[in-house]
Amino acid sequence: MFGLIHYNAPGKTLEEFLKYAADTGFESTELAYGDVFVEGKSWQAGAEEARKLCEAAGIAVSALSAGNDFVVLAEDEIKAQVARMKTVCEAAEILGTDVIRTEGGQPKDSVPESRWAEAIAGCLTRCREFIEPMGIELAVDNHGWVTNNGYLEFEVFDRVGSPNVGANLDTMNYRWRGNDLKVIDRFYELIAPYTFHTHMKDGTGSLEKYVGAALGEGEINLKYAVERLKTAGYHGAWTAEYEGREDSAIGYRKCLEWMRANV
């Protein structure tokens, strides 16, 4: 399926966003945490409402974003994050998806960088007791500062050792973090076999010099990423994420056109 993430896209409401997605030709979407966990209503009601809107629009839910933070070592914080993740997984079942786009977490003084992989793997391991029976896949995103390193991701997956824990491969984020393009290609090779979901994204530059672009209009070796994913047997949705300066309706349409031509 060709999809898009519910982020930086047209539509002030979920219903308006889904109409744009369907009218443009997308087949699926990754829903945001806030699409389901809505203030003033139960998460069960929020999930049911989002599912009905997606079904009415003819858009499948490829993944649900968890918005978690697994960079924790204190037992009470671990328990809270794991319990929260279980609820997100139960919401995903209502939505009809088995993929959770999972954050690594945020840097913090209480967890030194040398223990980031340990902390994330520890929380993910605790989640095995419910994700494996449920058939849920936790797709850890190379997002932000912590997990934007293919070697750290690989260490996390190796520590956890579960077929239900893998990656959401964002094709641009490694570059945003400051990695060289050749290193990024190596990360694609390393992470592709663990990938459950994608964010197909392009752009140029790193950190404050980063500028987003429609697929094929930046510096990322997207065709190599696609090649590695296909070689590894990737079977999930191809999900566009657009952060360019052009109007998002135009940007996302260009991304869909690129995916149709190159995937």
C-alpha positions in Angstrom: 0.0 0.0 0.0 1.0 3.6 -0.6 0.2 5.8 2.4 1.0 8.9 4.3 1.5 9.8 7.9 -1.1 12.0 9.6 1.3 14.9 10.0 1.9 18.1 8.2 -0.9 17.2 5.8 -4.1 19.0 4.6 -7.2 18.8 6.8 -7.9 20.4 10.2 -9.8 17.4 11.4 -9.1 13.6 11.0 -12.1 13.4 8.7 -10.8 16.2 6.5 -7.4 14.7 6.4 -8.8 11.3 5.4 -10.8 12.9 2.6 -7.6 14.5 1.2 -5.8 11.2 1.4 -8.5 9.3 -0.4 -9.1 12.0 -3.0 -5.3 12.1 -3.8 -5.1 8.3 -4.2 -3.5 7.2 -1.0 -4.5 3.8 0.3 -3.4 3.9 3.9 -2.3 6.1 6.8 -0.3 6.0 10.0 -2.6 7.6 12.5 -1.3 9.9 15.2 -1.6 9.2 18.9 -3.9 12.2 19.2 -6.3 10.8 16.6 -7.3 8.1 19.1 -6.5 9.4 22.6 -8.7 12.5 22.6 -9.3 14.6 25.7 -12.9 14.2 26.9 -13.6 10.7 25.7 -12.4 7.2 26.4 -9.6 5.7 24.3 -12.0 2.9 23.3 -14.5 5.5 21.9 -11.7 7.4 20.2 -10.4 4.3 18.5 -13.9 3.2 17.4 -14.5 6.7 15.9 -11.2 6.8 14.1 -11.8 3.3 12.7 -15.2 4.2 11.4 -13.8 7.4 9.7 -11.0 5.4 8.1 -13.4 2.8 6.8 -15.8 5.4 5.4 -12.9 7.0 3.5 -11.6 3.6 2.3 -8.2 4.3 4.0 -6.5 1.4 5.8 -4.6 2.1 9.1 -1.0 1.0 8.5 0.3 1.9 12.0 -0.6 3.9 15.1 1.9 6.3 16.6 2.6 5.6 20.3 4.3 8.8 21.5 6.1 6.8 24.2 9.4 7.5 25.9 11.5 4.4 26.7 14.6 6.2 27.7 13.9 5.4 31.4 15.6 3.2 34.0 13.6 3.8 37.2 11.3 0.9 37.9 8.2 3.1 38.4 8.8 4.9 35.1 9.3 1.6 33.2 6.1 0.2 34.6 4.2 3.3 33.6 5.6 3.3 30.0 4.9 -0.4 29.5 1.3 -0.1 30.8 0.8 2.9 28.5 2.1 0.9 25.5 -0.3 -2.0 26.3 -3.2 0.4 26.1 -1.9 1.8 22.7 -1.7 -1.8 21.4 -5.3 -2.5 22.5 -6.4 0.7 20.6 -4.5 -0.6 17.6 -6.5 -3.8 17.6 -9.7 -1.8 17.4 -8.2 0.2 14.5 -7.3 -3.0 12.6 -3.6 -2.5 12.6 -0.8 -4.7 14.1 2.0 -2.1 13.8 2.8 0.5 16.5 5.2 3.3 15.4 7.3 3.4 18.6 9.6 6.1 19.8 12.9 5.4 21.4 12.6 8.4 23.7 14.2 11.6 24.8 17.6 12.3 26.2 17.6 13.1 29.9 20.1 13.6 32.7 18.8 10.5 34.6 19.9 8.2 31.7 23.4 8.6 30.4 24.0 8.1 26.7 26.0 4.9 27.4 22.8 3.4 28.7 20.3 4.5 26.0 20.2 1.1 24.3 19.9 -0.7 27.7 17.0 1.5 28.7 15.0 1.2 25.4 15.6 -2.6 25.2 14.6 -3.0 28.8 11.2 -1.4 28.2 10.7 -3.3 24.9 11.5 -6.6 26.6 8.8 -5.9 29.2 6.4 -5.4 26.3 7.0 -8.9 24.9 4.6 -10.5 27.3 1.6 -8.9 25.6 2.8 -7.9 22.1 3.7 -11.5 21.1 0.4 -13.1 22.0 -1.4 -10.1 20.4 0.6 -10.3 17.2 1.6 -6.7 17.5 4.8 -5.4 16.0 6.6 -2.5 17.7 8.4 -0.5 15.0 11.0 1.7 16.7 11.5 4.9 14.7 14.9 6.4 14.0 13.5 9.7 15.2 14.9 12.5 17.3 18.3 12.4 18.9 18.4 9.0 20.6 17.6 6.3 18.0 18.8 8.1 14.9 21.8 5.7 14.8 21.6 2.4 12.9 24.2 0.7 15.2 22.2 1.6 18.3 19.0 0.4 16.7 20.7 -2.9 15.9 22.0 -3.2 19.5 18.5 -2.7 20.8 17.0 -5.3 18.5 19.7 -7.8 19.4 19.2 -7.2 23.1 15.4 -7.7 22.9 15.6 -10.7 20.6 11.9 -10.7 19.6 10.4 -11.1 16.1 7.8 -8.6 17.2 10.3 -5.8 17.8 11.8 -4.0 14.8 12.0 -0.7 13.0 10.1 2.1 11.4 12.7 3.1 8.8 12.6 6.9 8.1 14.8 7.5 5.1 15.6 11.1 5.9 16.1 11.1 9.7 19.6 9.6 9.7 20.7 12.5 7.5 18.9 15.1 9.7 21.0 13.7 12.6 24.2 14.5 10.7 25.2 11.2 9.2 27.1 11.0 6.0 25.1 9.7 3.0 27.4 6.6 2.7 26.8 5.8 6.3 23.1 6.2 5.8 23.2 3.6 3.0 24.9 1.3 5.4 22.2 1.9 7.9 19.6 0.9 5.3 21.4 -2.4 4.8 21.6 -3.0 8.5 18.0 -2.1 9.4 16.0 -3.2 6.4 15.7 -6.8 7.6 14.1 -5.5 10.8 11.7 -3.1 9.2 7.9 -3.3 9.8 6.9 0.2 8.6 8.4 3.1 6.7 8.5 6.9 6.5 9.5 7.7 3.0 11.0 11.1 3.4 13.5 13.3 1.5 15.4 16.6 2.0 18.8 18.1 2.3 21.2 19.0 5.1 21.4 18.2 8.8 20.1 19.8 12.0 19.5 23.5 11.6 20.4 23.3 7.9 17.8 20.6 7.2 15.3 21.4 4.5 12.5 19.0 3.6 11.6 18.0 0.1 9.2 15.9 -1.9 10.5 12.4 -2.6 13.1 12.5 -5.3 13.8 16.2 -4.9 16.4 15.9 -2.1 19.8 14.3 -1.6 18.7 11.0 -0.1 19.4 7.8 -2.0 15.8 6.7 -1.9 16.1 4.1 -4.6 18.8 2.3 -2.7 16.6 2.3 0.4 13.8 0.8 -1.6 16.1 -1.8 -3.1 17.4 -2.8 0.4 13.9 -3.1 1.8 12.6 -5.2 -1.1 15.7 -7.5 -0.9 15.0 -7.9 2.8 11.4 -8.9 2.0 9.7 -5.9 3.4 5.9 -6.3 3.2 4.6 -3.2 5.0 3.1 0.0 3.8 5.2 2.6 1.9 4.3 5.7 3.9 5.2 9.2 2.7 6.1 12.0 5.1 6.5 15.5 3.7 8.3 18.3 5.5 9.1 20.6 2.5 8.4 24.3 2.1 5.9 23.8 -0.7 2.1 23.5 0.1 1.7 20.1 1.7 -1.2 19.1 -0.6 1.2 19.5 -3.5 4.1 17.9 -1.6 2.3 14.8 -0.6 0.9 14.4 -4.1 4.4 14.5 -5.5 5.5 11.9 -2.9 2.7 9.6 -4.0 3.7 10.0 -7.7 7.3 9.2 -6.8 6.4 6.1 -4.9 4.1 4.8 -7.7 7.0 5.3 -10.2 9.8 3.9 -8.1 8.4 1.4 -5.7 
